[in-house]
Amino acid sequence: MKQEGDKAKLQSFVKNLASGFKLIAPVLQGGVLTISQVKDFEEIDWSGVLPEKSWKQYILPATEKITDHSGGTAKEILTKTERTALVGINVVDLKALSLFDLVFSNDVYYQKRRRQLLIIGYGANWPNEYKKLKPFSHNYEEDVLEHVPFDVFIAQTKGGVYKFYSGSEKGQEVLEFFNVKNFDHVEFAGPIPEEGPDKRMMILMEKVEKSAGKRIWEELGKKCIACGKCSIACPTCYCFDLEDKSDNNSPVRERHWGNCFYNDFSKVAGGHKELDTVGKKIFFWYVHKFVRVPFGYRVPGCVSCGRCTKVCPVEIDIAKNIATLMKMK
């Protein structure tokens, strides 16, 4: 009876959310777990399994117009965004969101969209399911909720009991407004733990940085076909290109997802390309994840979700590559 009562509480909360927010959540479509707009509680997949795609497209769209150049002056295009609740985000994807919040902290387009988002995290069989992910690029943290951004976090604990947490003032207001009385507040302490940057992450940063010219990149370069699927699936890839267009005599500037595996990524004037081999491209990608991001932001550039491995057509396994790099002297 307790489990049924808790489920009814969750169901009521989602129903109330739908009255004021556009709902985006994990759904099972044709046997594939993806992320899509939903209308009610029953459409949502509550398994806690990571969706095949990341939440990136709802936080940083693949394409967006940013400036209008008609009239001879540049004007910012701040696209109107409706209030949206992202429901059921796994902890590893919340870690990816924390990186985006750092990288785009001064980006007006990102920040306008971010303010309209209600972030609702979810963990099934909490916290055991996070432990099972076995993060390889950083250590498991017992106090993980203190270091990831969310407004509301719903933890399904042993026995099917649903426990609610607020992680922001907005989250507290939403829970109170929708009559969820029993919840705990978790104060966001920033993405970096009190003891400092993750030690395993720092060791890996040094390993990758000093692996330049090693055989591993030559071997991966022969195997990789540079399709870029790993970068598209990755929840932390944030490189973008700027493109000026003139449609119907209305010049605009657009921002598109970039991809370091594509041929024109490193192309400069005169046709020179720094990343002129596949081996260089894949080394560049690993350096960005495990060196450049940790050095610049002191947080992992990889959240160990494994999506890149799942989508790779030639079965390049990032976990195995990291294990190989960690063994190098």
N, C-alpha and C positions, 0 to 999 in steps of 0.2 A: 504493500500500500504506500509506503514511504517513497519508493522509486516512482510509482505512478504519480504521486503528488508533486514530486520534483519535476517530472517531465511536463506535467500540466503547467507548472510555474514557468518553465523555459518556453513552452508553447505560447503562453499568454504574453510573455515578454516579446517574442518575435512578432506576434500578431499586432501588438501595440506599436512596435517599431515600424511595421509596414504602413501604418497610418500616417507617419510623418517623414519617412525616408524611403528612397529607392534602395532595394535590397540586392546586394551582390553576395553570392555564397557558393560553396562547393556543391555541385550536382553531378549525379551519375547519368551520363548520356551515352547510350549504345555500349555500355560496359566500360566506358572511359570516364574517370573522375576529372571533371573540368571545373571551371568557374564561370558562372553566368548569373543573369538577373533572375530573381525568383519573386513569387507573389506571396507564398505562405510557408509555414513551418514544414509541411510534409514534403516539399520539394528539396529541402536541404539535406545533404549527406552529413550525418553526425558521426561518421566512423573515426574522424581525426586523422585519416590518411592524407598525405600530401597530394594535392591535385597535380595533374601532369603539367599544367601551365602554372606560372607564378601569378601573383597579384599585381605585377609591375604595370600592366597595361592600364589599370585603373588609377594608378598613382602617378605614372609618367607615361602619357599616351604615346603610341608609336609615331603619331604625326599630330602636330598642333601648330596653328597659326599664332605667331607671336608679335609681329609688327605689320602695320599697314603703311605703305609708302605713297599712297595716292595723295595728290595735292602738294607734292614736293617736300613733305615733312614726314618723319617717322612717328607713328602713334602706336603705343602698345595695345595689343588686342588681348584683353583679359576675358577669355571665354567664360560665359555664364555657366556655372556648374550647380546642378541641383543637389540638395542634401542627400548624401548617399551613405548607407551603412555597409561596410565590408564585414560580413559575418562569418566567423569560423576560421580566422587566420591562425595557422600553426605558429609555434614559438620561433622556429627557424625563419619563417617569413617575416615575423615581427623584428627579428634581428636584421633582416635585409632592409626593412623600413627604417630602422634606426640609422643605417648608413645613408640612405637617401635623404633623411632629415638633416644629416650633417653636410652632405655634399651640396644640397640645394637650399641651405639655410637662408641664403640671400637672393634666391631666385623668385621674383614676384609671381611668375606663372605657376610654379610649383606650390608656393605658399598659399595662393588664393584657392587652388584646388584642394590643398591639404586641409584648410580650415573648414571646408564643406564635408569632409569625410569623418564618419564616426567609425573608429577602429575597434572591432570586437574580436578579441582573440578567443581561441578555444583549444582545450586539450582533453582528449578522451583517455580514460584510465590514467589520469594525471597523478604524479608526474612520471610514471613509468614509461609512457610512450615517448617522452622526450629522451629519456635515458637510452632507449632502444635505438635511437637514431645514431648513436655513437659518433658524435662530431669528431672529425679527424683533423680539422684545421684549428681547433681551439678546445679547451677543456670544458667538461660539463660543469655547470654552476648550480649549486643548490638554491641560491637566491635569484634565479634567472628572471623572475617577474619584476624585480627592482630595476633591471637594466634593459628592458625592452619597452618601447612606447605602445600604449594602448589606452583606450578610454574605458572599455569594459573587457574583462577576461572571465570566461566561463569554464570552470574546471569540472569535468565529470570524474569524480573520485570512485574509489572501490565501492561496489554495491550499487552503482548507478546514481549516486547522489550528485546533484549539480550545485557547485559552490560559485558564488558571484564575487568578483573583485572589481573595484573601480581603480583606474590608474591616472585619472585626471579630474579636474573640476567639472568638465563637460560630462564625463562618465558618471560622476556622482549625481549630477542634475538629471541625467537621463534615467538612471536607476530609481531615483526618488520619484520622478514624475510618473514613471510607469509602475509605481507601487511595489518595487522590489526592496523590501525593508531590510532583509538580512544579507548584508554584504560587507566585506572588509576592504579597506582602502590601502593600496600599495603606492607609496610615494616614489615617483620616478627619480632614481639617483644618477641618471646619465648612463650612457652605454658602456662606460669603462668602470670595472669593479674598483672598490676602494683600495684594494691591494695593488692596483696598477694594471697596465696592459697584460693580457694573457701570456704566460711564459711559453706555452707551447707554440702560440702564434709567433712570438719573437724568435724562437729557435728555427721555425720553418721559414721565416722571412730571411734569415741568414743563409739557410740551406739553398733556397731558390736563387737568391742573389749571387751566390758563389758557384752556381751550377752552369753558368754561361759556358758554352763550348763543350759541355759534356755530351756523351754519346746518347743519353736519353732523349735529347731534343732532335737529334738526327734520326733516331729510330721512330719517334712519334711523327716527325715530318714526313717520313715515307708512308706512314699509315694514314695520317689525317688527310682528308680530301678538301679541307678548308670550306666546308659548306656553311659554317657559321651558326648551325642549329644550337650549339652549346651556348653561345652568347645570347641568342634570342630566348632560350629557355631559362637562362640564369636570372635569378631575382635581384642580383646585385650589379649586373652590367648596366651602366648608365651613360656610356659614351653616346654623343649625338652629333649629327651634321646639321648645318644651317644651309637652307636653299632658298634663293630668291626666285619668285615666280611672278608672272604677269598674266593673269587670267582676265579676259575681257577688259584690258587696259586698267586693271586694278592690281598694281604691284604689291605683293606681300612677301614676307619672310616666314618660312616654316622651319620647324625643328623636327628632325626625324631621328629615330634610333640609329646609331652608328654600329658598325660591326668590324672589329679589327681583323677578321678573316677575309673580308672582301678586298678585291684587288685595288680599289681606289682609296683605301683607308689612309695609307701613309704616303700617297702620291703628292708631290709638290711641283712647283713650277719647273719646267724643263723635262717633266716626265719621270724624275728620279723617285724611286720607292725604297724607303728604308727596310720595310718588311717585304723583301723580294723573294723569299723562299717560305715554304709552308712551315719548316722548322723554326724560322724566326718568328712567324706569326703565333705559333702555339707557345713558344717561350715568352713572347710579349704578353700573351693572355695570362699565363701563370704569374709573371712578374707583376702585372697589374693587380691580380687577386691577392697574392701572398707577399708582395714587397711594397708596391706603391701605396696601396690603400692602408695597410697597417702602419707604414711610416708616416703618412700624412694625417691619418685620423685616429690611429691607435686602436682600431677595431678590425676584426677579420673582414677581408674582402670576399670571403667564401663562407657560406653558412652551413655547408655540408648537407645540402638538401638532396644531392645526387641526381638532379634533373638532367645535367649535362651528359651524364653517363647513360641515362635512359634513352635520350633522343639521338645519341651518336650512332650514325649508320655503320661505323666501322668498329664500334664497341671499345672506344678508348675509355678507360676507367680511371677517373680522377683520384679515387681513394687508393688504388694500387700505385699510381704515379707518385702520390704524396708519400706513401710508405717507402717507395724506392728512394726518394729524395731525402727522407729523414734518416735513412741508413748510410747515406754518403758521408765520407769523412771530409 
